[in-house]
Amino acid sequence: MPNRRARNSGLSAHERPARLGRTLAQGVVTFRVKHGLPEPPLLLVTDRGQAQRPLEDILAAAFAAGCRWASLREKDLPRADQVALAKRLLPLARKAEATLTLHGDPALAREAGVDGVHLPSGANAAAARAALGAGALIGLSVHAGDDLQAIATADIDYLLAGPAFATESKPGYGPFFGTAGIAALARSTDLPVLAIGGIGPDNAADAMAAGAAGVAVMGGVMRAADPGAAVTALLRALGR
């Protein structure tokens, strides 16, 4: 896995003090930031089921529009097919100097040679770090009501909070965070928090103003007739 730069805080990840606490509702949770996130702070998550074009075309358009981070989320595919798809997409990311991660299994991420893994809520981040090494970018999904004390670990680089808002991709899925929930989560951790679910140009800036370090999108770009234009609109909303 390629090495990624730590945040420019003047201290190494191991020197930075961790803040202490108990749960999202009760206070601050112990975390330690290892890596900075790709810039701009926009993560594109794939979904073949919603995609209006081949994923290669969508990612190429997104990277051309300025996105620099995508994650392959195609868990319905057989393991070998996930690896093969990741290996087809990886040259597009490398050409754009973008980060490519994989949602799901750290072993698949390692086999595919991508830059890291995004784990579902409750997954073993320490095992993922052991499998992928210090240079990998590792994230973890969190949902409203999750007990963050149970997942506090120095092996995570960022949290993906969702659903942030009501979302077409997963109708009825929730409860969603809203801006108040995003703000509470961001205050409770030293980790960067990305908001996902119902994110669009109309509310991306609201999520950031609430304390999110970035946003993640799936259906809004996957379903777009012009994925590049959709990414451009999101980046404009983020002030990029």
FENBEL-V706248 format. One record per pair of residues at least 24 apart in sequence whose ideal C-beta (glycine too) atoms are under 10 Angstrom apart, sorted by the first residue. I is the first residue (numbers start at 1). J is the second residue. D is the distance in whole Angstrom. If there is no record, write none. Layout:
i/j/d
I/J/D
I/J/D
This chain:
i/j/d
1/109/9
1/110/8
1/113/8
1/114/8
1/115/6
1/116/7
1/117/10
1/131/10
1/132/6
1/133/5
1/134/8
1/135/4
1/136/4
1/137/8
2/94/10
2/99/9
2/113/10
2/114/10
2/115/6
2/116/9
2/135/6
2/136/9
2/137/9
3/35/9
3/133/9
3/134/8
3/135/4
3/136/9
4/34/8
4/35/4
4/36/7
4/37/9
4/38/9
4/99/8
4/115/8
4/116/8
4/134/9
4/135/6
4/136/8
4/137/6
4/157/8
5/35/7
5/36/6
6/33/7
6/34/6
6/35/6
6/36/7
6/157/10
7/33/6
7/34/9
7/35/7
7/36/5
7/37/9
7/157/10
7/192/9
8/36/7
9/33/8
9/36/10
13/134/9
13/154/8
13/157/10
14/154/9
16/190/8
17/190/9
18/152/9
18/154/8
18/189/10
18/190/7
19/188/9
19/189/8
19/190/6
20/152/10
21/148/8
21/149/8
21/152/9
21/188/7
21/189/9
22/147/9
22/148/9
22/149/6
22/152/10
22/188/10
23/146/9
23/147/5
23/148/6
23/149/5
23/150/9
23/152/10
23/188/8
24/142/9
24/144/9
24/145/8
24/146/7
24/147/8
24/148/5
24/149/9
24/181/9
24/184/6
24/185/6
24/187/9
24/188/5
24/189/9
25/145/9
25/147/9
25/148/9
25/184/8
25/188/9
26/147/10
26/148/10
26/149/9
26/188/9
27/148/10
27/149/10
27/187/9
27/188/7
28/148/9
28/187/7
28/188/5
28/189/7
28/190/8
29/147/9
29/148/4
29/149/6
29/150/10
29/151/8
29/152/5
29/153/10
29/159/10
29/185/10
29/188/6
29/189/5
29/190/8
29/191/9
30/148/9
30/149/8
30/152/5
30/153/8
30/154/8
30/189/9
30/190/8
31/148/9
31/151/9
31/152/6
31/153/7
31/154/7
31/155/10
31/156/7
31/157/10
31/158/10
31/159/8
31/188/9
31/189/5
31/190/5
31/191/5
31/192/10
32/152/10
32/153/9
32/154/4
32/155/9
32/156/9
32/157/10
32/190/7
32/191/8
33/154/9
33/156/9
33/157/7
33/158/8
33/189/9
33/190/6
33/191/6
33/192/7
33/213/10
34/129/9
34/134/7
34/135/9
34/136/9
34/137/9
34/138/8
34/154/7
34/155/8
34/156/8
34/157/5
34/158/10
34/191/9
35/116/9
35/134/9
35/135/8
35/136/9
35/137/6
35/138/9
35/157/5
35/158/8
35/192/9
36/137/9
36/157/9
36/158/10
36/192/8
36/213/10
37/68/10
37/69/7
37/99/9
37/137/8
37/139/9
37/157/8
37/158/6
37/192/6
37/194/8
37/213/6
37/214/6
38/67/9
38/68/5
38/69/4
38/70/9
38/97/10
38/98/7
38/99/4
38/100/10
38/101/9
38/115/9
38/137/8
38/214/9
39/68/7
39/69/9
39/99/10
39/214/9
39/240/8
40/66/6
40/67/7
40/68/7
40/69/8
40/214/8
40/215/10
40/231/10
40/234/9
40/235/6
40/238/6
40/239/9
40/240/4
41/68/9
41/69/8
41/158/10
41/192/8
41/194/7
41/204/10
41/208/8
41/212/8
41/213/6
41/214/3
41/215/7
41/216/9
41/235/10
41/238/7
41/240/8
42/66/8
42/67/6
42/68/8
42/69/7
42/70/10
42/194/9
42/199/9
42/204/8
42/214/6
42/215/6
42/216/7
42/217/7
42/221/10
42/231/7
42/234/6
42/235/6
42/237/10
42/238/7
42/240/8
43/67/8
43/68/9
43/69/5
43/70/7
43/71/6
43/99/9
43/101/8
43/118/9
43/139/9
43/158/9
43/160/8
43/194/6
43/196/8
43/199/10
43/214/7
43/215/7
43/216/4
43/217/7
43/218/9
44/68/9
44/69/7
44/70/4
44/71/7
44/98/9
44/216/7
44/217/6
44/218/8
44/220/10
44/221/6
44/222/9
44/227/9
44/230/10
44/231/7
44/234/9
45/69/10
45/70/7
45/71/5
45/72/8
45/73/5
45/101/9
45/103/7
45/118/8
45/160/9
45/162/10
45/169/9
45/196/7
45/216/6
45/217/7
45/218/4
45/219/9
45/221/9
45/222/8
46/70/7
46/71/7
46/72/5
46/73/5
46/74/6
46/85/9
46/86/10
46/89/8
46/102/10
46/103/8
46/218/7
46/221/9
46/222/7
47/72/10
47/73/6
47/74/8
47/76/10
47/169/7
47/218/5
47/219/7
47/221/9
47/222/5
47/223/9
48/72/10
48/73/9
48/74/6
48/76/8
48/77/8
48/85/9
48/222/8
49/74/9
49/76/8
49/169/9
49/219/9
49/222/8
50/168/9
50/169/7
50/218/7
50/219/5
50/220/9
50/221/9
50/222/4
50/223/5
50/224/10
51/218/10
51/219/9
51/221/9
51/222/5
51/223/8
51/224/10
51/227/9
52/221/10
52/222/7
52/223/6
52/224/7
52/225/6
52/226/10
52/227/8
53/222/9
53/224/9
53/225/9
53/226/10
53/227/7
54/88/10
55/85/7
55/88/8
55/89/7
55/92/9
55/222/9
56/85/9
56/88/6
56/89/7
56/91/10
56/92/7
57/92/10
57/227/8
57/228/10
58/89/10
58/92/10
58/221/7
58/222/7
58/224/8
58/227/5
58/228/9
58/230/10
58/231/9
59/88/10
59/89/6
59/92/5
59/93/7
59/96/9
59/98/8
59/100/8
59/221/10
59/227/8
60/89/9
60/92/5
60/93/10
60/95/9
60/96/8
60/227/9
60/228/9
61/221/9
61/224/9
61/226/8
61/227/4
61/228/4
61/229/9
61/230/9
61/231/7
61/232/10
62/92/9
62/96/9
62/98/9
62/217/10
62/221/6
62/224/10
62/227/6
62/228/7
62/230/8
62/231/5
62/232/10
62/234/10
63/92/6
63/93/7
63/95/8
63/96/4
63/97/9
63/98/5
63/100/10
63/228/9
63/231/9
64/92/10
64/96/8
64/227/9
64/228/6
64/231/9
64/232/10
65/221/10
65/226/9
65/227/8
65/228/4
65/229/7
65/230/8
65/231/4
65/232/5
65/233/9
65/234/9
65/235/7
66/96/9
66/98/10
66/228/9
66/231/7
66/232/7
66/234/9
66/235/5
66/236/10
66/240/7
67/96/8
67/98/7
67/99/10
67/217/9
67/221/8
67/227/9
67/228/9
67/230/10
67/231/5
67/232/9
67/234/8
67/235/8
67/240/10
68/93/9
68/96/7
68/97/7
68/98/4
68/99/6
69/93/9
69/98/6
69/99/5
69/100/8
69/101/8
69/115/9
69/116/10
69/137/9
69/194/10
69/214/9
69/216/9
70/96/9
70/98/7
70/99/8
70/100/6
70/101/8
70/102/10
70/114/10
70/221/10
71/99/9
71/100/7
71/101/4
71/102/6
71/103/5
71/104/10
71/109/10
71/114/9
71/115/10
71/116/9
71/117/9
71/118/5
71/137/10
71/139/8
71/160/9
71/216/8
71/218/9
72/100/7
72/101/7
72/102/5
72/103/7
72/104/9
72/108/9
72/109/9
72/112/8
72/114/7
72/118/9
73/101/10
73/102/8
73/103/4
73/104/7
73/118/8
73/218/7
74/102/9
74/103/8
74/104/9
75/102/10
75/103/7
75/104/5
75/105/9
75/108/10
75/120/9
77/104/10
77/108/10
79/104/9
79/105/7
79/107/9
79/108/6
79/111/8
80/108/9
80/111/9
82/108/6
82/109/9
82/111/9
82/112/7
83/107/10
83/108/6
83/109/9
83/110/10
83/111/5
83/112/5
83/113/9
83/114/9
84/112/8
85/112/8
86/111/9
86/112/4
86/113/8
86/114/6
87/111/9
87/112/6
87/113/7
87/114/9
88/112/10
89/114/9
90/114/6
90/115/9
99/137/7
100/137/10
101/136/9
101/137/6
101/138/9
101/139/8
103/139/9
103/141/9
103/160/9
105/131/9
106/130/9
106/131/4
106/132/6
106/136/8
106/138/8
107/131/6
107/132/9
109/136/8
109/137/10
109/138/9
110/136/8
116/157/8
116/158/10
118/157/10
118/158/9
118/160/7
118/194/10
118/216/9
119/151/10
119/155/10
119/156/8
119/160/9
120/160/10
121/146/6
121/150/10
121/151/8
121/159/10
121/160/9
121/162/10
122/146/9
122/150/8
122/151/7
123/151/9
123/156/10
124/151/10
124/153/9
124/155/9
125/151/7
125/152/10
125/153/5
125/154/9
125/155/4
125/156/5
125/157/9
126/153/6
126/154/9
126/155/5
126/156/9
127/155/9
128/153/10
128/155/7
128/156/9
129/153/8
129/154/9
129/155/4
129/156/8
129/157/10
130/155/8
139/191/9
139/192/9
139/194/8
139/216/9
140/191/9
141/194/10
141/196/8
142/177/9
142/185/7
142/189/9
142/191/10
142/193/8
143/173/9
143/174/9
143/175/8
143/176/9
143/177/8
143/181/10
143/197/10
144/174/7
144/175/5
144/176/7
144/177/5
144/178/9
144/181/6
144/182/10
144/184/10
144/185/9
145/175/7
145/177/10
145/181/9
146/185/9
148/185/8
148/188/6
148/189/7
148/191/10
152/189/8
152/191/10
153/191/10
154/191/10
156/189/9
156/191/6
156/192/10
157/191/7
157/192/8
158/189/10
158/191/6
158/192/4
158/193/7
158/194/6
158/213/7
158/214/8
158/216/10
159/185/7
159/186/9
159/188/10
159/189/7
159/191/5
159/192/7
159/193/5
159/194/7
159/195/10
159/212/10
159/213/9
160/192/10
160/193/8
160/194/5
160/195/8
160/196/5
160/197/9
160/214/10
160/215/10
160/216/6
161/185/5
161/186/9
161/193/5
161/194/7
161/195/6
161/196/7
161/197/8
161/207/9
161/212/7
161/216/9
162/194/9
162/195/7
162/196/4
162/197/4
162/198/9
162/199/9
162/216/8
162/218/10
163/195/9
163/196/7
163/197/3
163/198/6
163/199/9
164/193/10
164/194/9
164/195/4
164/196/6
164/197/5
164/198/6
164/199/6
164/203/8
164/204/10
164/206/9
164/207/6
164/210/9
164/212/8
164/215/8
164/216/9
165/195/8
165/196/10
165/197/6
165/198/3
165/199/7
165/200/9
165/202/10
165/203/6
165/206/9
165/207/8
166/197/8
166/198/5
167/196/8
167/197/4
167/198/4
167/199/8
167/200/10
167/217/10
167/218/8
167/219/7
167/220/9
168/197/10
168/198/8
168/200/10
168/218/10
168/219/6
168/220/8
168/223/8
169/196/9
169/197/7
169/198/8
169/217/9
169/218/5
169/219/4
169/220/8
169/222/8
169/223/9
170/197/7
170/198/9
170/218/9
170/219/9
173/197/8
177/207/9
177/210/9
177/212/10
178/206/10
178/207/10
178/210/9
179/203/8
179/206/6
179/207/7
179/209/8
179/210/4
179/211/9
179/212/9
180/210/8
181/210/8
182/206/9
182/207/6
182/208/9
182/209/9
182/210/4
182/211/6
182/212/5
183/207/10
183/209/9
183/210/4
183/211/5
183/212/9
184/210/9
184/211/9
185/210/9
185/211/8
185/212/9
186/210/7
186/211/3
186/212/6
186/213/8
187/211/7
199/234/8
199/237/9
200/230/9
200/233/8
200/234/7
200/237/8
201/230/8
201/232/9
201/233/4
201/234/6
201/235/9
201/236/7
201/237/4
201/238/9
202/233/10
202/237/8
203/237/8
204/233/9
204/234/6
204/235/9
204/236/9
204/237/4
204/238/6
204/239/10
205/234/10
205/236/10
205/237/5
205/238/7
205/239/7
206/237/9
207/237/10
207/238/9
208/237/9
208/238/6
208/239/8
214/238/8
